[in-house]
């Protein structure tokens, strides 16, 4: 029997599931997330195999959703020293690289920046030829400054990536051990956001390598020796470790997308709204054709504006560990006296929550006090919240519900009621008695394994490829251009770990560029394929 493990690291809990060949869940584990992340991963795996219901030798694949890269950017820690080469000095020199990045992030990157001539116009014509000596000079500077990774960007590289590819080839010849991130492989149109995405990707190479090595070590320690390792991407699909090492930035926001995919699988819905309530936040996203809806606007990551694919998500500070404060001012209404978040006790809920003998009133404490939630934990004592003010506790319940309902309303694109799926361990803060009255919802579903939707989403994921480029009709027909775009998309999916014969195109958007003087079109395409377990 071939088994798969899905594992997702959240802000409060680390969840693991084991699925058999028919995608049935046969084992689960939930442990507190550790400060170093990997300790919690090891504990989750050890918990599963300590029950002796699963044979580690039968595990053929392990899928991990990780917050390593997101945390590194937000905390400005463990980032590689980056060499930045922009091609297009004449046409883009007014706004230099790093211009829009927060100053503390720039300091963490310790960058070496060079701008050289080159780049292309929107129709693919060269603005200036690439001068190889300038690239060699950049390589010399990067070597002298001991950079750990390189980001290369060029003007209109989504139209023609020739200069980025030529520069990368020269740099590799002089600095063969350094990873090189090309903006044309990561972002889409817009030089600055695309360049920012490439810079972040380069900065994360060391973090990704360490995470992958840690995951490999954790699986070996519990007896999993023959399984292939995969990481989840932020579009709800998987990538093998080789691809993940090249594009670590694609793991950012993979946790919410895992939950959306898991919610779609558990509920059977292909379109609707997903509410993933964790320990710190409630994340609201949309399912479209079984996959997370992508954001249509630039997404900021740790204060950095980028334009690569990201899920369309709304986060509100209302998780299971969110701190609730009641004002003592008696002349206010109950609603005015209540403040919910945005801070949370996170993975310290079992130490700081009132029901566990702590001193912080949380949304979970309120749910227990109001009698609609229970915790299967011997250390949790409901009697510790029995003396809470009933009026304020009930008003807090109503305010929690309103916060989540408002978030759902903001994520809907139509006025009609939508099907809503509620997942995440913190989902208990919404009472079941309210499901039939949930504003804006045609129905609310909380699946049986709602607490493990994120890990299940990781385990069932397929792999994908995507492109977002401008193509010219000057030298090719429309059919030839469309075929080329689809083939590039399929190749990207295969490189990420898909079985070639299973890859299919699931999305093609053709956007005519009527505002330019030449015949050009922007094509966005996505391909999905079954995971190739034999690919490492």
C-alpha positions as CSV (number, residue, x, y, z in Angstrom):
1,X,0.0,0.0,0.0
2,X,1.3,3.5,-1.0
3,X,0.8,6.2,1.6
4,X,1.3,9.9,1.6
5,X,1.9,12.3,4.4
6,X,0.6,15.9,4.4
7,X,2.0,18.3,6.9
8,X,1.3,22.0,7.5
9,X,3.0,24.4,9.9
10,X,0.6,27.0,11.2
11,X,1.2,29.9,13.7
12,X,-0.3,27.9,16.6
13,X,-0.4,24.2,15.5
14,X,1.5,21.9,13.3
15,X,-0.8,19.3,11.7
16,X,0.0,16.0,10.0
17,X,-2.2,13.5,8.2
18,X,-1.6,10.2,6.5
19,X,-3.6,9.4,3.4
20,X,-3.9,6.0,1.6
21,X,-4.0,5.5,-2.2
22,X,-7.7,6.4,-2.4
23,X,-7.1,9.7,-0.5
24,X,-8.8,8.4,2.7
25,X,-7.4,9.8,5.9
26,X,-6.1,7.0,8.1
27,X,-4.1,8.9,10.7
28,X,-3.9,12.5,12.1
29,X,-1.8,14.4,14.6
30,X,-1.8,17.9,15.9
31,X,1.0,19.4,18.0
32,X,2.0,22.9,19.1
33,X,4.1,24.7,16.6
34,X,7.6,25.2,18.0
35,X,9.7,28.4,17.9
36,X,12.2,26.7,15.5
37,X,9.3,25.1,13.5
38,X,11.2,21.9,12.7
39,X,10.8,20.6,16.3
40,X,7.1,20.7,15.9
41,X,7.3,18.9,12.6
42,X,9.4,16.1,14.2
43,X,6.9,15.8,17.1
44,X,3.9,15.6,14.7
45,X,5.6,12.8,12.7
46,X,6.7,11.0,15.8
47,X,3.1,11.2,17.2
48,X,1.7,9.5,14.1
49,X,4.2,6.7,14.0
50,X,4.2,6.1,17.8
51,X,0.6,4.6,17.4
52,X,2.0,1.9,15.1
53,X,-1.0,2.0,12.8
54,X,1.1,3.2,9.9
55,X,4.3,1.5,8.5
56,X,6.9,4.2,7.6
57,X,8.3,2.0,4.9
58,X,5.0,2.3,3.0
59,X,5.1,6.1,2.8
60,X,6.0,7.0,-0.8
61,X,5.7,10.8,-0.6
62,X,5.7,13.6,2.0
63,X,4.2,17.0,1.3
64,X,5.1,19.9,3.5
65,X,3.6,23.3,3.8
66,X,6.0,25.6,5.5
67,X,6.2,29.2,6.9
68,X,10.0,29.3,6.9
69,X,10.2,31.7,3.9
70,X,7.4,33.9,5.0
71,X,8.9,34.2,8.5
72,X,12.3,35.0,7.2
73,X,11.0,37.9,5.2
74,X,8.7,39.3,7.9
75,X,11.4,38.9,10.6
76,X,14.3,39.9,8.3
77,X,16.3,36.9,9.5
78,X,18.5,34.3,7.8
79,X,18.3,36.1,4.4
80,X,21.1,35.6,1.9
81,X,23.4,38.5,0.9
82,X,22.0,39.4,-2.6
83,X,23.7,40.7,-5.7
84,X,21.3,42.6,-7.9
85,X,21.9,43.1,-11.6
86,X,19.4,45.2,-13.6
87,X,19.6,45.3,-17.3
88,X,18.1,48.5,-18.7
89,X,20.1,51.4,-17.2
90,X,19.1,53.9,-19.9
91,X,15.4,53.2,-19.8
92,X,14.8,52.5,-16.1
93,X,17.6,54.4,-14.3
94,X,15.2,56.9,-12.7
95,X,14.0,54.3,-10.3
96,X,16.9,52.2,-9.1
97,X,16.6,48.7,-7.6
98,X,15.5,48.5,-3.9
99,X,13.8,51.9,-4.2
100,X,10.5,50.7,-2.9
101,X,11.8,48.2,-0.3
102,X,11.6,48.9,3.4
103,X,15.0,50.1,4.8
104,X,15.3,47.4,7.4
105,X,14.8,44.7,4.7
106,X,17.5,46.4,2.5
107,X,19.9,46.3,5.5
108,X,19.1,42.6,6.0
109,X,19.9,41.8,2.3
110,X,23.3,43.6,2.4
111,X,22.9,44.1,-1.3
112,X,25.4,44.8,-4.1
113,X,23.6,46.6,-6.9
114,X,24.7,47.2,-10.5
115,X,22.7,48.6,-13.4
116,X,23.9,48.0,-17.0
117,X,22.7,48.8,-20.5
118,X,20.4,46.5,-22.3
119,X,16.7,45.4,-22.2
120,X,13.9,45.2,-24.7
121,X,10.9,47.2,-25.8
122,X,7.3,46.0,-25.5
123,X,7.5,44.5,-28.9
124,X,10.6,42.4,-28.2
125,X,13.1,44.7,-30.0
126,X,16.4,45.5,-28.2
127,X,16.6,48.9,-26.6
128,X,20.4,48.4,-26.3
129,X,22.5,45.4,-26.9
130,X,23.8,43.5,-23.8
131,X,27.4,44.4,-23.2
132,X,29.1,41.3,-21.9
133,X,32.0,43.2,-20.3
134,X,29.5,45.0,-18.0
135,X,28.1,41.6,-16.9
136,X,31.7,40.4,-16.2
137,X,32.3,43.5,-14.1
138,X,29.2,42.7,-12.1
139,X,30.4,39.2,-11.5
140,X,33.7,40.6,-10.2
141,X,31.9,42.9,-7.8
142,X,29.6,40.2,-6.6
143,X,32.6,37.9,-5.9
144,X,34.4,40.7,-4.0
145,X,31.4,41.4,-1.9
146,X,30.8,37.7,-1.1
147,X,27.1,37.7,-2.2
148,X,25.2,34.4,-1.5
149,X,22.7,34.7,-4.4
150,X,22.0,36.8,-7.5
151,X,18.8,38.4,-8.8
152,X,18.8,39.4,-12.5
153,X,16.1,41.6,-14.0
154,X,15.7,43.2,-17.4
155,X,13.3,45.6,-19.0
156,X,10.3,43.8,-20.6
157,X,11.9,40.4,-19.9
158,X,8.4,38.7,-20.0
159,X,8.4,39.7,-23.7
160,X,12.0,38.6,-24.4
161,X,14.1,37.0,-21.7
162,X,17.2,36.8,-23.9
163,X,19.3,39.4,-22.0
164,X,18.4,37.8,-18.6
165,X,19.4,34.4,-19.9
166,X,22.7,35.6,-21.5
167,X,23.6,37.5,-18.3
168,X,22.8,34.5,-16.1
169,X,25.0,32.3,-18.3
170,X,27.9,34.7,-18.0
171,X,27.5,35.1,-14.3
172,X,27.3,31.3,-13.8
173,X,30.6,30.9,-15.7
174,X,32.3,33.2,-13.2
175,X,30.3,32.3,-10.1
176,X,29.3,28.6,-10.7
177,X,28.2,27.9,-7.1
178,X,25.8,30.8,-6.7
179,X,22.1,30.4,-7.4
180,X,20.7,32.9,-9.9
181,X,17.0,34.1,-9.9
182,X,15.8,35.6,-13.2
183,X,12.8,37.9,-12.9
184,X,11.2,36.5,-16.1
185,X,10.8,33.1,-14.4
186,X,9.1,34.5,-11.3
187,X,7.0,37.7,-11.9
188,X,4.9,39.1,-14.7
189,X,4.6,42.6,-16.2
190,X,5.9,45.6,-14.2
191,X,9.7,45.9,-13.8
192,X,9.8,46.9,-10.2
193,X,7.4,44.3,-8.7
194,X,9.0,41.6,-10.9
195,X,12.4,42.6,-9.8
196,X,11.3,42.7,-6.2
197,X,10.0,39.1,-6.5
198,X,13.4,38.0,-7.9
199,X,15.3,39.7,-5.1
200,X,13.1,38.0,-2.5
201,X,13.6,34.7,-4.2
202,X,17.4,35.1,-4.2
203,X,17.3,36.1,-0.6
204,X,15.5,33.0,0.4
205,X,17.7,30.3,-1.1
206,X,19.5,29.5,2.1
207,X,16.3,29.4,4.1
208,X,14.8,27.0,1.6
209,X,17.8,24.7,1.6
210,X,17.8,24.6,5.4
211,X,14.1,23.9,5.5
212,X,14.3,21.1,3.0
213,X,17.3,19.5,4.7
214,X,15.4,19.7,8.1
215,X,12.3,18.1,6.6
216,X,14.5,15.3,5.1
217,X,16.1,14.7,8.4
218,X,12.8,14.7,10.3
219,X,11.3,12.1,8.0
220,X,14.4,9.9,8.2
221,X,14.4,10.0,12.0
222,X,10.9,8.4,12.1
223,X,11.8,5.7,9.6
224,X,10.6,7.2,6.3
225,X,13.6,6.5,4.1
226,X,12.2,6.0,0.6
227,X,9.6,8.7,0.2
228,X,10.0,11.7,-2.1
229,X,9.7,15.1,-0.6
230,X,7.5,17.9,-2.0
231,X,6.7,21.5,-0.9
232,X,3.4,23.2,-1.4
233,X,3.2,26.3,-3.6
234,X,1.0,29.4,-3.0
235,X,-1.4,28.4,-5.8
236,X,-2.5,25.2,-4.0
237,X,-0.2,22.8,-5.9
238,X,3.1,21.0,-5.2
239,X,6.7,21.3,-6.4
240,X,9.6,18.9,-6.0
241,X,12.6,19.8,-3.9
242,X,14.8,20.8,-6.9
243,X,12.1,23.2,-8.1
244,X,11.6,24.5,-4.6
245,X,15.3,25.3,-4.2
246,X,15.1,27.4,-7.4
247,X,11.9,29.2,-6.5
248,X,11.5,29.3,-2.7
249,X,9.4,32.5,-2.9
250,X,6.6,30.4,-4.3
251,X,6.1,28.8,-0.9
252,X,4.9,32.1,0.6
253,X,1.2,32.0,1.6
254,X,1.1,28.2,0.9
255,X,-0.7,27.6,4.3
256,X,-3.9,29.3,3.4
257,X,-4.0,27.7,0.0
258,X,-3.5,24.3,1.5
259,X,-6.6,25.0,3.7
260,X,-8.6,26.1,0.7
261,X,-7.7,23.0,-1.3
262,X,-8.4,20.8,1.8
263,X,-11.7,22.5,2.3
264,X,-12.7,21.9,-1.3
265,X,-11.8,18.3,-1.0
266,X,-13.5,17.7,2.4
267,X,-16.7,19.5,1.4
268,X,-17.0,18.5,-2.2
269,X,-17.4,22.1,-3.2
270,X,-15.7,23.5,-6.3
271,X,-16.9,27.1,-5.9
272,X,-17.5,29.0,-2.7
273,X,-15.9,30.8,0.2
274,X,-13.5,29.2,2.7
275,X,-12.9,30.5,6.2
276,X,-9.8,29.1,7.8
277,X,-9.7,30.1,11.5
278,X,-6.3,29.4,13.1
279,X,-4.9,30.5,16.4
280,X,-3.9,34.0,15.3
281,X,-6.1,35.0,12.4
282,X,-9.2,34.1,10.4
283,X,-8.2,33.9,6.7
284,X,-11.0,34.1,4.1
285,X,-10.5,33.0,0.5
286,X,-12.5,31.9,-2.5
287,X,-12.6,28.5,-4.2
288,X,-12.9,28.8,-8.0
289,X,-13.1,25.5,-9.9
290,X,-11.6,23.7,-6.9
291,X,-8.5,26.0,-6.6
292,X,-7.8,29.2,-4.7
293,X,-8.8,32.4,-6.5
294,X,-5.7,34.4,-7.4
295,X,-5.3,38.0,-6.4
296,X,-5.9,40.5,-9.2
297,X,-3.8,43.2,-7.6
298,X,-0.1,43.4,-6.6
299,X,0.5,41.6,-3.3
300,X,2.7,43.0,-0.5
301,X,5.0,40.5,1.3
302,X,6.7,41.9,4.3
303,X,6.3,45.4,3.0
304,X,7.5,44.5,-0.6
305,X,5.2,44.9,-3.5
306,X,5.4,41.9,-5.9
307,X,3.4,40.8,-8.9
308,X,3.8,37.0,-9.0
309,X,0.9,34.7,-8.4
310,X,-0.6,34.9,-4.9
311,X,-4.0,33.7,-3.5
312,X,-6.7,36.3,-3.0
313,X,-7.0,36.4,0.8
314,X,-8.3,38.6,3.5
315,X,-6.9,38.1,7.0
316,X,-8.7,39.4,10.1
317,X,-7.3,39.3,13.7
318,X,-9.9,36.8,15.0
319,X,-8.4,33.4,15.6
320,X,-8.8,30.9,18.4
321,X,-6.1,32.5,20.4
322,X,-7.0,36.1,19.8
323,X,-7.0,38.2,23.0
324,X,-10.3,39.6,24.1
325,X,-10.4,42.8,26.3
326,X,-13.3,44.1,28.3
327,X,-13.3,47.7,29.4
328,X,-14.4,48.5,32.9
329,X,-16.1,51.7,31.8
330,X,-19.7,51.1,32.9
331,X,-21.4,53.9,30.9
332,X,-20.6,52.2,27.6
333,X,-22.7,49.6,25.8
334,X,-21.5,46.0,26.0
335,X,-20.4,46.1,22.4
336,X,-18.3,49.3,23.0
337,X,-16.6,47.7,26.0
338,X,-15.3,44.8,23.9
339,X,-12.0,44.8,22.0
340,X,-11.0,41.7,20.0
341,X,-7.4,41.4,19.0
342,X,-5.5,42.0,16.9
343,X,-2.9,40.3,19.2
344,X,-3.0,36.6,19.9
345,X,-1.5,34.2,22.3
346,X,-0.8,31.9,19.3
347,X,0.8,28.6,20.2
348,X,0.9,29.7,23.9
349,X,-2.9,29.3,24.2
350,X,-2.5,26.3,26.6
351,X,-0.3,28.4,28.8
352,X,-1.9,31.8,28.7
353,X,-5.6,31.1,28.1
354,X,-7.9,31.4,31.1
355,X,-9.2,27.8,30.8
356,X,-5.6,26.6,31.2
357,X,-4.9,28.7,34.2
358,X,-3.4,31.6,32.4
359,X,-4.3,35.3,32.6
360,X,-5.4,36.1,29.1
361,X,-9.1,36.0,28.0
362,X,-9.2,34.6,24.4
363,X,-11.9,33.9,21.9
364,X,-11.6,30.2,22.8
365,X,-12.3,31.0,26.4
366,X,-15.4,32.9,25.4
367,X,-16.6,30.0,23.3
368,X,-16.2,27.6,26.2
369,X,-17.8,30.0,28.6
370,X,-20.9,30.3,26.3
371,X,-21.2,26.5,26.2
372,X,-20.8,25.9,22.4
373,X,-17.2,24.7,22.3
374,X,-15.3,22.1,24.2
375,X,-11.6,21.2,24.2
376,X,-10.4,17.6,24.4
377,X,-7.5,18.5,26.7
378,X,-7.3,17.3,30.4
379,X,-5.5,20.6,31.3
380,X,-8.5,22.7,30.0
381,X,-10.8,23.5,32.9
382,X,-14.1,25.2,31.8
383,X,-14.9,26.0,35.5
384,X,-12.2,28.7,35.3
385,X,-14.4,30.8,33.0
386,X,-17.7,30.0,34.8
387,X,-17.7,33.4,36.5
388,X,-17.3,35.5,33.4
389,X,-19.8,38.3,32.8
390,X,-22.5,36.5,30.8
391,X,-23.7,39.7,29.1
392,X,-20.2,40.6,27.9
393,X,-19.5,37.0,26.9
394,X,-22.6,36.8,24.7
395,X,-21.8,40.2,23.2
396,X,-18.3,39.0,22.4
397,X,-19.7,36.0,20.7
398,X,-21.9,38.3,18.5
399,X,-18.9,40.5,17.7
400,X,-16.7,37.5,16.7
401,X,-19.5,36.4,14.3
402,X,-19.8,39.9,12.8
403,X,-16.1,40.2,12.2
404,X,-16.1,36.9,10.3
405,X,-19.3,37.7,8.4
406,X,-18.0,41.0,7.3
407,X,-14.8,39.4,6.0
408,X,-16.8,36.9,4.0
409,X,-18.9,39.8,2.6
410,X,-15.7,41.6,1.4
411,X,-14.4,38.5,-0.4
412,X,-17.6,37.8,-2.3
413,X,-17.8,39.1,-5.9
414,X,-21.5,38.7,-6.2
415,X,-24.4,39.8,-4.0
416,X,-26.0,36.3,-4.0
417,X,-25.4,34.1,-1.0
418,X,-22.4,31.7,-1.4
419,X,-21.6,28.3,0.0
420,X,-19.2,28.7,2.9
421,X,-16.8,26.1,4.3
422,X,-15.4,26.6,7.8
423,X,-12.1,24.9,8.6
424,X,-9.1,25.3,10.9
425,X,-8.8,24.4,14.6
426,X,-10.1,27.8,15.6
427,X,-13.4,27.2,13.8
428,X,-14.9,26.3,17.2
429,X,-15.3,30.0,18.0
430,X,-18.2,30.2,15.5
431,X,-21.2,28.4,17.1
432,X,-22.9,25.7,15.0
433,X,-26.3,27.2,16.0
434,X,-25.5,30.2,13.9
435,X,-24.6,28.4,10.7
436,X,-28.2,28.6,9.4
437,X,-28.3,32.3,10.1
438,X,-24.8,33.2,8.8
439,X,-25.1,36.4,6.8
440,X,-24.3,36.1,3.1
441,X,-24.1,32.3,3.2
442,X,-26.5,29.9,1.4
443,X,-25.1,27.2,3.7
444,X,-22.2,26.8,6.1
445,X,-20.3,23.5,6.2
446,X,-17.8,22.4,8.8
447,X,-16.4,19.1,7.6
448,X,-15.6,16.3,10.1
449,X,-11.9,16.7,9.7
450,X,-12.1,20.5,9.6
451,X,-9.1,20.8,12.0
452,X,-6.8,19.1,9.5
453,X,-7.9,20.8,6.2
454,X,-4.5,22.4,5.7
455,X,-2.5,19.2,6.0
456,X,-5.1,17.3,3.9
457,X,-4.8,20.0,1.2
458,X,-1.0,19.5,1.1
459,X,-1.4,15.7,0.8
460,X,-3.9,15.7,-2.1
461,X,-2.3,18.5,-4.1
462,X,-1.3,18.1,-7.7
463,X,1.5,20.1,-9.4
464,X,1.3,23.0,-11.8
465,X,2.9,25.3,-14.2
466,X,2.0,28.8,-15.1
467,X,3.1,31.6,-17.4
468,X,2.2,35.3,-17.8
469,X,4.0,36.8,-20.8
470,X,3.6,39.1,-23.7
471,X,3.8,37.5,-27.2
472,X,4.1,39.3,-30.6
473,X,2.2,38.5,-33.8
474,X,4.8,40.2,-35.9
475,X,6.6,37.0,-36.8
476,X,4.1,34.3,-35.7
477,X,0.4,33.6,-36.2
478,X,-2.1,33.7,-33.3
479,X,-2.3,29.9,-33.3
480,X,1.5,29.5,-33.1
481,X,1.7,32.0,-30.3
482,X,-1.0,30.2,-28.3
483,X,0.6,26.8,-28.9
484,X,4.0,28.2,-27.7
485,X,2.4,29.6,-24.5
486,X,0.7,26.3,-23.7
487,X,3.9,24.4,-24.3
488,X,5.8,26.7,-21.9
489,X,3.2,26.2,-19.3
490,X,3.2,22.4,-19.7
491,X,7.0,22.4,-19.4
492,X,6.9,24.4,-16.2
493,X,4.5,21.9,-14.7
494,X,6.7,19.0,-15.7
495,X,9.8,20.8,-14.2
496,X,7.8,21.2,-10.9
497,X,7.2,17.4,-10.7
498,X,4.2,16.5,-12.9
499,X,3.8,13.3,-14.8
500,X,4.1,14.5,-18.5
501,X,1.2,12.5,-19.9
502,X,-1.2,13.8,-17.2
503,X,-0.6,17.5,-17.7
504,X,-3.5,19.4,-19.0
505,X,-4.2,23.1,-19.6
506,X,-6.9,24.3,-17.2
507,X,-6.8,28.1,-17.7
508,X,-5.9,30.4,-20.7
509,X,-6.5,34.1,-20.6
510,X,-5.8,36.1,-23.7
511,X,-5.6,39.9,-23.1
512,X,-5.2,42.0,-26.3
513,X,-2.8,44.9,-25.9
514,X,-4.7,47.4,-28.0
515,X,-2.8,50.3,-26.4
516,X,0.6,49.4,-28.1
517,X,1.5,50.1,-31.7
518,X,2.3,46.5,-32.6
519,X,0.3,43.3,-32.7
520,X,0.8,41.9,-29.2
521,X,-1.1,39.9,-26.7
522,X,-0.7,39.0,-23.1
523,X,-1.3,35.4,-22.3
524,X,-1.8,33.9,-18.9
525,X,-2.0,30.1,-18.8
526,X,-2.0,27.4,-16.1
527,X,-1.4,23.7,-16.4
528,X,-2.1,21.0,-13.8
529,X,-0.7,17.5,-13.7
530,X,-0.6,14.5,-11.4
531,X,2.4,14.2,-9.1
532,X,5.4,12.2,-10.2
533,X,6.4,10.3,-7.1
534,X,9.4,9.0,-8.9
535,X,10.8,12.5,-9.4
536,X,13.1,14.0,-6.8
